[in-house]
């Protein structure tokens, strides 16, 4: 039986973890497996992502509305999105993405890419987003973003990692990451809306609306707090969390 309480919990997890470098997909899969949520499937995932999409658009609404002033930056964001769209579509349509949603995969990706995040965060700041965010930089980060299709990698984590490897500071790397999420989440949400339109269950449609609303609320709060946090602190707290989580998961898998 479908439960609105499950949707509320999943919305909180999605909203908080989508923009933190800890992998929202991994947490959604983990919590759903632990509590045996019947709601947790790709369709609900996409509804949750739609809430995050609306939150990021609303948070950066001034920069998005003033397109001409930020045209060069926004065009590069769309360039950086090109790699993930066809790969994501292929994985979704073929069903291959379902085979990646295992505890073993999540455990290893959380560990490996958590360590990579630590290494990248030691990179010296050598570039400014205003003058040195080029097409090559956008494509480089966009290629890394493709890896986020694997649960446990973290879209936010891998894009911030690639931004730091290029020499951008934490705030600018996070800003690039957040803007890159807009077209990516938009494409995924369109696919989700199409699938929802084919569902005959009114309960599912009602729960989808709840998922969008609460995901928006949690996402917006997280974006605001995270951007303030990285202006003052490094990413160690997230790295430590990922390593501990990954070791616990791998312990469950192999022991």
Buried (B, 14 or more C-beta within 10 A) or exposed (E): EBEBEBBBBBBBBBBBBBBBBBBBBBBBBBBBBEEEBEBBEBBBBBBBBBBBBBBBBEBBEEBBEEEEEBEEBBEBBBBBBEBBBEBBEEBBEEEEBEEBBBBEBBBBBBBBBBBBBBEBBEBEEEBEBEEEBBEEBBBBBBBBBBBBBBBBBBBBBBBBBBBBBBBBBBBBBBBBBBBBBBBBBBBBBEBBEEBBEEEEEEEBEEBBEBBBBBBBBBBBEBBEEBBEBBEEEEBEEBBEBBBEBBEEBBEEBEE
